[in-house]
Amino acid sequence: MELQAEEGLLTTSAVPRVLVATAVPAERDAVARTFPGTTGQVVAVGVGPARAAACVATALTGAARDGRPFTLVVSAGIGGGFAPGAPVGSLVVADEITAADLGAETADGFLPVTELGFGTITHRCPAALVRDAAAATGARPGTVLTVSTVTGTAARAAALRARHPRALAEAMEGFGVAEAAAAHGVPVLELRAVSNPVGPRDRAAWRIGEALDALADGFGKLAPVLEGWTSHDRHDR
Ligand SMILES: O=C(O)c1cccc(C(=O)CC[C@H]2O[C@@H](n3cnc4c(=O)[nH]cnc43)[C@H](O)[C@@H]2O)c1
């Protein structure tokens, strides 16, 4: 928070500062191609939800301690897309970030931790921000699943879609990033560029270069939206 003089009064307002968390350096560099450093910081935090949560929590704590807190966290990178809504090369913006495999397997199927009586499996992204991000980038809004195991069969893809009919994409960091942001009371967004279909494992079908270009292009268009993301907007959910 920063103290500002406004018409002779001292008021408190948040300076928009965005932390963008990618998994790997190639994703970080793609975002940094188009995302101005003045808007925030782009960091590669590692693969998987636990590593992402630990690194994002550390960055949020450090920034707050230094008196330059982040006001928004964005989980960004490549991801798998569910057909037919999210083809390779397209962008998906999360309106919900859901941990798809956090729970217990039972004889009657999977039970999320929420049905076991604890925890959370979903973080919602601010509705106005999702709407503006989708309009600016052309990304489709929907649920982005976080998994600890990349889906590799048609049966697993179908099971995920049956449990999460609004799912457009899966990746491995969003829920960890969102948990860290929530612990700090900071809103979260997730933007994924689709590099491969969710389904039977086929490494030859990955289009990582195409997805990284789509990610860079998307962040160039998203940057003005994020720069305009004010504390007033943050209450418009
Ligand atoms: O070995 C495989 O078959 C395989 C298939 C897809 C992705 C991987 C990865 O190791 C990438 C992990 C990395 O990229 C994100 N990502 C990209 N595609 C997916 C996906 O279909 N499901 C989950 N995560 C994906 C993820 O966020 C990681 O950062 C291996």
The ligand as an ORCA input file, in Angstrom:
! r2SCAN-3c Opt
* xyz 0 1
  O       5.158    -36.717    -21.054
  C       4.029    -36.366    -21.402
  O       3.257    -37.122    -21.985
  C       3.588    -34.976    -21.104
  C       2.433    -34.481    -21.710
  C       2.048    -33.154    -21.486
  C       2.820    -32.349    -20.633
  C       3.951    -32.882    -20.037
  C       4.782    -32.097    -19.159
  O       5.628    -32.592    -18.469
  C       4.563    -30.605    -19.144
  C       4.378    -30.130    -17.779
  C       4.329    -28.611    -17.777
  O       3.541    -28.068    -18.821
  C       2.234    -27.813    -18.405
  N       1.396    -28.705    -19.214
  C       1.398    -28.703    -20.563
  N       0.535    -29.586    -21.037
  C      -0.067    -30.176    -19.984
  C      -1.069    -31.178    -19.873
  O      -1.625    -31.701    -20.851
  N      -1.431    -31.542    -18.608
  C      -0.864    -30.973    -17.525
  N       0.097    -30.025    -17.594
  C       0.486    -29.610    -18.816
  C       2.218    -28.016    -16.898
  O       1.626    -26.922    -16.250
  C       3.680    -28.165    -16.508
  O       4.244    -26.923    -16.156
  C       4.338    -34.197    -20.255
*
